[in-house]
Amino acid sequence: MRQALERWFDRVDSRLRQLPALSSGNGRQPGERLHADRRSAAEIATSLDSSVQRLASYEDVHRRYQAGESLLAIGRVMGLGRATVRRYAQAESLLKRTIRWPNPSCLDPYLAHLEQRMAEGCENAMELWREIRDRGFAGTHRQVHRYVAERRTKPARRTAHKWLSRTGSTGAEVPGAEPIASPKQLAWTPVHAITTLPPRATADLARIRQDAEAARVADLARRFTKLVRACGLDGDRKADAVGALDRWLPKTRNCGVAALETFAAGLAQDGPAVWSALTTS
C-alpha cells in the first residue's frame, strides 16, 4: 500500500505543493529544523544544472510517450531506468526536487536555547557557542556560526564590506515559507495509525486533504491498513476485518485512482493467498 501511495504522490506532487498550510509552522516543534543548513554557491549551481537536465529528460520522455513509444524503448534510448521513465510519463508536471527533513544533528538538542537567546537579541555566535558548550554541546563553534549567520537580523561586526549586501536572515533557499514532505515521506502518513504520527506528519496530512482526490486516497489507504491490523487480532474483530476487506476491494477497484485500482486488482487476483495471510496464524 505504501508503494502504491508513493507512486500516486509522485504523480501529483506539484499539485499538492500549491496547497496552503493550515497553520503556521506546519507542525514544527520548538527547536526543530525544517530544512538543512544553507548550501554553498557551487552546490546551488550544480543543483540548477541538474534541474535543467531533468526538465529536458522529462519533456523528451513525454514527447516520446505521447508518440506511442513503450516505456522500455524510451528507457533504452535515453539511458533511463524504467521506473524513472514511468514516473516522468505519468507525472502531471515536472517533479520538483523535494525538501527532505534534515538528518539529526548534534546541534538539535540546543536549538530551542539558541532560538530563545536570538529572540532576546543575542546574535554573537561565539557567546552562544560558549553557552551551549557549558550545557554539554560537543560540536565546534563553526556549526553555531552557520546557524546564526542564516538568522541574524544585522551583519556581524567583522563582516567584510563586499559581503554586506549578501547577509541577512533569509535562511536557506527554501521555496515557500511552509515546506511539505517528499512523496516518499508522505506515503507513510496514511498507512500509520493516526495516533502514532508526529505533529509534522499530522500537519502534512491535514494539508493534503484539502485536495479532494488526496482525501479520498488517504481515506481508502487508512481503512485498508486499519483492517489489516485488526486481522492480527483474535475473535470477532478479525471476522469483522475480513468482511470489511470484502467491501473495501470493489470500492477501491473503481475509485478512479489508477495506483490504488492496480493495487486492489492485485489483491483480488491473489485472493486465496491474501485471505489466508489475514485469517490464519
C-alpha positions as CSV (number, residue, x, y, z in Angstrom):
1,M,0.0,0.0,0.0
2,R,2.8,2.4,0.9
3,Q,4.4,1.8,-2.5
4,A,1.1,2.4,-4.3
5,L,0.7,5.7,-2.4
6,E,4.2,6.8,-3.3
7,R,3.5,6.3,-7.0
8,W,0.4,8.4,-6.7
9,F,2.1,11.1,-4.6
10,D,4.9,11.2,-7.2
11,R,2.3,11.9,-10.0
12,V,0.5,14.8,-8.2
13,D,3.5,16.2,-6.2
14,S,3.5,19.6,-7.8
15,R,-0.3,20.0,-7.3
16,L,-0.1,19.2,-3.6
17,R,2.7,21.6,-3.0
18,Q,0.5,24.5,-4.1
19,L,-2.0,23.8,-1.2
20,P,-1.8,26.3,1.6
21,A,-0.6,25.3,5.0
22,L,-3.5,25.2,7.5
23,S,-1.4,26.5,10.4
24,S,1.8,28.5,10.8
25,G,4.9,26.3,11.4
26,N,3.4,23.2,9.6
27,G,3.6,21.1,12.8
28,R,7.1,22.4,13.7
29,Q,8.1,21.9,17.3
30,P,10.2,24.5,19.2
31,G,13.9,23.9,18.3
32,E,13.1,21.7,15.3
33,R,14.8,22.3,11.9
34,L,12.6,22.3,8.8
35,H,15.5,22.3,6.4
36,A,19.2,21.7,6.2
37,D,21.8,24.4,6.5
38,R,22.4,26.8,3.6
39,R,24.2,25.3,0.7
40,S,27.3,26.7,-0.9
41,A,27.2,28.7,-4.2
42,A,28.8,25.7,-6.0
43,E,26.2,23.3,-4.7
44,I,23.4,25.7,-5.8
45,A,24.9,25.9,-9.3
46,T,25.2,22.2,-9.5
47,S,21.6,21.8,-8.5
48,L,20.4,24.3,-11.1
49,D,22.4,22.4,-13.7
50,S,20.8,19.2,-12.7
51,S,17.3,20.8,-12.8
52,V,17.8,21.9,-16.4
53,Q,18.9,18.3,-17.4
54,R,15.9,16.8,-15.6
55,L,13.5,19.2,-17.3
56,A,14.9,18.2,-20.7
57,S,14.6,14.5,-19.9
58,Y,11.1,15.0,-18.6
59,E,10.0,16.7,-21.8
60,D,11.7,14.2,-24.0
61,V,10.0,11.3,-22.2
62,H,6.6,12.9,-22.5
63,R,7.1,13.6,-26.2
64,R,8.2,10.0,-26.9
65,Y,5.4,8.5,-24.7
66,Q,2.7,10.7,-26.5
67,A,4.1,9.5,-29.8
68,G,3.4,5.9,-28.8
69,E,6.8,4.6,-27.8
70,S,6.8,2.0,-25.0
71,L,8.4,2.7,-21.6
72,L,11.0,0.1,-22.1
73,A,12.0,1.5,-25.5
74,I,12.2,5.1,-24.1
75,G,14.4,3.9,-21.3
76,R,16.8,2.1,-23.7
77,V,17.2,5.1,-26.0
78,M,17.6,7.7,-23.2
79,G,19.6,5.5,-20.8
80,L,17.0,5.9,-18.0
81,G,15.6,3.3,-15.6
82,R,12.1,2.0,-16.4
83,A,10.8,3.3,-13.0
84,T,12.1,6.8,-13.9
85,V,10.6,6.7,-17.3
86,R,7.2,5.6,-15.9
87,R,7.4,8.4,-13.2
88,Y,8.1,11.1,-15.9
89,A,5.4,9.7,-18.2
90,Q,2.7,9.7,-15.6
91,A,3.5,12.9,-13.8
92,E,1.2,15.8,-14.3
93,S,4.1,18.2,-14.4
94,L,7.9,18.1,-13.7
95,L,8.6,16.6,-10.3
96,K,10.4,19.3,-8.4
97,R,13.3,18.4,-6.1
98,T,11.5,18.0,-2.8
99,I,12.6,19.3,0.6
100,R,13.7,16.4,2.8
101,W,13.6,16.9,6.5
102,P,17.2,17.1,7.7
103,N,19.1,14.3,9.3
104,P,19.6,14.6,13.1
105,S,22.4,16.9,14.2
106,C,24.4,17.2,17.4
107,L,23.1,20.8,17.5
108,D,19.4,19.8,17.6
109,P,19.1,19.4,21.4
110,Y,20.3,23.1,21.8
111,L,18.2,24.7,19.1
112,A,15.4,25.8,21.5
113,H,18.0,27.6,23.6
114,L,19.6,29.2,20.6
115,E,16.2,30.4,19.3
116,Q,15.3,31.8,22.7
117,R,18.6,33.7,23.0
118,M,18.4,35.1,19.5
119,A,14.9,36.2,20.1
120,E,16.3,38.1,23.2
121,G,18.7,39.9,20.8
122,C,21.9,37.9,21.3
123,E,23.5,37.3,17.8
124,N,27.1,36.7,18.9
125,A,27.9,33.2,17.7
126,M,30.9,32.7,20.0
127,E,28.9,33.7,23.0
128,L,26.1,31.4,22.1
129,W,28.6,28.6,21.4
130,R,30.1,29.0,24.9
131,E,26.7,28.9,26.4
132,I,25.6,25.6,24.8
133,R,29.1,24.2,25.3
134,D,28.6,24.6,29.1
135,R,25.3,22.7,28.6
136,G,27.1,19.8,27.0
137,F,27.4,20.6,23.3
138,A,30.4,18.8,21.9
139,G,30.5,20.4,18.4
140,T,32.6,23.2,17.1
141,H,31.8,26.9,17.0
142,R,31.5,26.7,13.2
143,Q,28.2,24.9,13.5
144,V,26.8,27.7,15.7
145,H,28.3,30.3,13.3
146,R,26.4,28.8,10.3
147,Y,23.2,28.6,12.3
148,V,23.5,32.3,13.5
149,A,24.6,33.6,10.1
150,E,21.4,32.5,8.4
151,R,19.2,34.0,11.1
152,R,20.9,37.2,12.2
153,T,18.9,40.4,11.7
154,K,22.0,42.6,11.2
155,P,25.5,41.8,9.9
156,A,28.2,40.8,12.3
157,R,30.7,43.5,13.3
158,R,33.6,41.9,11.4
159,T,31.6,41.2,8.2
160,A,33.7,42.4,5.2
161,H,32.1,45.3,3.2
162,K,31.8,43.3,0.0
163,W,29.5,40.7,1.8
164,L,27.2,43.2,3.5
165,S,24.6,43.1,0.7
166,R,24.5,39.3,0.8
167,T,23.9,38.9,4.5
168,G,20.6,38.8,6.2
169,S,18.0,36.5,7.8
170,T,16.6,34.9,4.6
171,G,17.8,31.5,5.6
172,A,18.4,28.6,3.2
173,E,16.9,28.7,-0.3
174,V,13.6,27.0,0.6
175,P,10.8,27.7,-1.9
176,G,7.8,28.9,0.2
177,A,7.6,29.5,3.9
178,E,5.8,26.2,4.6
179,P,7.6,23.2,3.0
180,I,5.9,19.8,2.7
181,A,7.4,16.3,2.9
182,S,8.6,14.4,-0.1
183,P,6.3,11.8,-1.8
184,K,8.2,9.0,-0.2
185,Q,7.7,10.5,3.3
186,L,4.0,11.5,2.6
187,A,3.3,7.9,1.6
188,W,3.9,6.8,5.2
189,T,1.3,9.1,6.7
190,P,-1.9,7.3,5.7
191,V,-0.6,3.8,6.5
192,H,0.4,4.6,10.1
193,A,-2.2,4.8,12.9
194,I,-3.2,8.5,13.3
195,T,-2.3,8.4,17.0
196,T,1.4,7.4,16.2
197,L,2.0,10.3,13.7
198,P,4.3,13.1,14.8
199,P,2.9,16.6,14.7
200,R,4.7,17.4,11.5
201,A,3.2,14.4,9.6
202,T,-0.2,15.2,11.0
203,A,0.0,18.7,9.7
204,D,1.1,17.5,6.2
205,L,-1.8,15.0,6.2
206,A,-4.3,17.7,7.0
207,R,-2.8,20.0,4.4
208,I,-3.0,17.4,1.5
209,R,-6.6,16.5,2.5
210,Q,-7.6,19.9,1.1
211,D,-7.4,18.2,-2.3
212,A,-10.5,16.1,-2.8
213,E,-8.7,13.3,-4.6
214,A,-5.9,13.2,-1.9
215,A,-8.6,13.0,0.8
216,R,-10.2,10.0,-1.0
217,V,-6.8,8.3,-1.4
218,A,-5.9,8.8,2.2
219,D,-9.2,7.5,3.5
220,L,-9.0,4.3,1.4
221,A,-5.4,3.7,2.5
222,R,-6.2,4.3,6.1
223,R,-9.2,2.0,6.0
224,F,-7.1,-0.8,4.4
225,T,-4.2,-0.6,6.9
226,K,-6.7,-0.4,9.8
227,L,-8.5,-3.6,8.8
228,V,-5.2,-5.4,8.1
229,R,-4.0,-4.5,11.7
230,A,-7.3,-5.8,13.0
231,C,-6.8,-9.1,11.2
232,G,-3.8,-9.6,13.5
233,L,-6.2,-9.9,16.5
234,D,-8.4,-12.9,17.6
235,G,-12.1,-13.2,17.8
236,D,-14.9,-11.1,16.3
237,R,-12.6,-8.2,15.3
238,K,-10.7,-10.4,12.9
239,A,-14.0,-11.6,11.3
240,D,-15.2,-8.0,11.0
241,A,-11.9,-7.0,9.3
242,V,-12.2,-9.8,6.7
243,G,-15.7,-8.7,5.9
244,A,-14.5,-5.1,5.7
245,L,-11.9,-6.2,3.2
246,D,-14.6,-7.8,1.0
247,R,-16.3,-4.4,1.0
248,W,-13.2,-2.4,0.5
249,L,-11.9,-4.2,-2.6
250,P,-14.7,-3.5,-5.1
251,K,-14.9,0.1,-3.9
252,T,-11.2,0.7,-4.4
253,R,-11.1,-1.1,-7.8
254,N,-13.5,1.6,-9.1
255,C,-12.2,4.6,-7.1
256,G,-10.7,6.4,-10.2
257,V,-7.1,6.4,-8.8
258,A,-5.0,4.2,-11.0
259,A,-2.4,3.4,-8.4
260,L,-5.0,2.2,-5.9
261,E,-7.1,0.4,-8.5
262,T,-4.0,-1.6,-9.6
263,F,-3.2,-2.4,-6.0
264,A,-6.7,-3.6,-5.3
265,A,-6.8,-5.7,-8.5
266,G,-3.6,-7.4,-7.5
267,L,-5.1,-8.3,-4.1
268,A,-8.2,-9.7,-5.7
269,Q,-6.1,-11.7,-8.2
270,D,-4.2,-13.3,-5.3
271,G,-7.4,-13.6,-3.3
272,P,-6.9,-17.0,-1.6
273,A,-3.3,-16.2,-0.6
274,V,-4.3,-12.8,0.8
275,W,-7.3,-14.2,2.8
276,S,-5.1,-17.0,4.2
277,A,-2.4,-14.5,5.2
278,L,-5.0,-12.3,7.0
279,T,-7.0,-15.1,8.7
280,T,-4.5,-17.8,9.7
281,S,-1.6,-17.9,12.1
